[in-house]
Amino acid sequence: MAVPHPDLDPHSLETVTIHASAIAAGGRVALIRGPSGAGKSDLTLRCIALAPTPLLPQQASLVSDDQTVITRRGGKLYASAPARIAGLLEARGIGIVRVNDAAGPPMPLALVVDLVPSGDAADRLPDPWPMVPILGVELPLLRLKIHEASAPIRLLLALGCHSLPATG
């Protein structure tokens, strides 16, 4: 009997916890990566604080801050918070705050966001989107300059973008 390929087997699970924050909007998750002190928590806070607008009709919610559990089920990735920090967010200068509407069960990971220094070039018109592998699954990559005022808006626009490549 043939053994199914792990990416095709819906029962195969692989899990890793990585140093990243994550937000959800519209049923999809964006993973926010960057070195310590780069502004992951700040960008997360700014995204979830944005009220829905005609441009951004989906309210963003916290998935995780600082540590994110990524699980591969078959060929798809899901993100969640480690139990010990679920619903908690660091607000620099204030401390750890509880976010009451934080996302609960693992949600589909659709986008990876890398925070880049102000002097680095970010893609203006990604066509095709750059891709990055996580647990063997290719995901679209968005590079953002954390200090730009539009960074949370652009992250949420990308997460809701219909042209975002399908994952898994």
Secondary structure as the mmCIF struct_conf table of DSSP 4:
data_model
#
loop_
_struct_conf.conf_type_id
_struct_conf.id
_struct_conf.beg_label_comp_id
_struct_conf.beg_label_asym_id
_struct_conf.beg_label_seq_id
_struct_conf.end_label_comp_id
_struct_conf.end_label_asym_id
_struct_conf.end_label_seq_id
HELX_LH_PP_P HELX_LH_PP_P1 ALA A 2 HIS A 5
TURN_TY1_P TURN_TY1_P1 PRO A 6 LEU A 8
TURN_TY1_P TURN_TY1_P2 PRO A 10 HIS A 11
STRN STRN1 LEU A 13 ILE A 18
BEND BEND1 HIS A 19 HIS A 19
STRN STRN2 SER A 21 ALA A 25
TURN_TY1_P TURN_TY1_P3 GLY A 26 GLY A 27
STRN STRN3 ARG A 28 ARG A 33
BEND BEND2 PRO A 35 PRO A 35
TURN_TY1_P TURN_TY1_P4 SER A 36 GLY A 37
BEND BEND3 ALA A 38 GLY A 39
HELX_RH_AL_P HELX_RH_AL_P1 LYS A 40 ALA A 49
BEND BEND4 LEU A 50 LEU A 50
HELX_LH_PP_P HELX_LH_PP_P2 ALA A 51 PRO A 52
BEND BEND5 PRO A 54 LEU A 55
BEND BEND6 GLN A 58 GLN A 58
HELX_LH_PP_P HELX_LH_PP_P3 GLN A 59 ALA A 60
STRN STRN4 SER A 61 SER A 64
BEND BEND7 ASP A 65 ASP A 66
STRN STRN5 THR A 68 ARG A 73
TURN_TY1_P TURN_TY1_P5 GLY A 74 GLY A 75
STRN STRN6 LYS A 76 SER A 80
HELX_RH_3T_P HELX_RH_3T_P1 ALA A 83 ILE A 85
TURN_TY1_P TURN_TY1_P6 ALA A 86 GLY A 87
STRN STRN7 LEU A 88 ALA A 91
TURN_TY1_P TURN_TY1_P7 ARG A 92 ILE A 94
STRN STRN8 GLY A 95 ARG A 98
TURN_TY1_P TURN_TY1_P8 ASN A 100 ASP A 101
BEND BEND8 PRO A 105 PRO A 105
STRN STRN9 MET A 107 VAL A 116
TURN_TY1_P TURN_TY1_P9 SER A 118 GLY A 119
BEND BEND9 ASP A 120 ASP A 120
BEND BEND10 ARG A 124 LEU A 125
BEND BEND11 ASP A 127 PRO A 128
HELX_LH_PP_P HELX_LH_PP_P4 TRP A 129 PRO A 130
STRN STRN10 MET A 131 ILE A 134
TURN_TY1_P TURN_TY1_P10 LEU A 135 GLY A 136
STRN STRN11 VAL A 137 LYS A 145
TURN_TY1_P TURN_TY1_P11 ILE A 146 HIS A 147
BEND BEND12 GLU A 148 GLU A 148
TURN_TY1_P TURN_TY1_P12 ALA A 149 SER A 150
HELX_RH_AL_P HELX_RH_AL_P2 ALA A 151 LEU A 159
TURN_TY1_P TURN_TY1_P13 GLY A 160 GLY A 160
TURN_TY1_P TURN_TY1_P14 HIS A 162 SER A 163
BEND BEND13 LEU A 164 LEU A 164
HELX_LH_PP_P HELX_LH_PP_P5 PRO A 165 ALA A 166
#
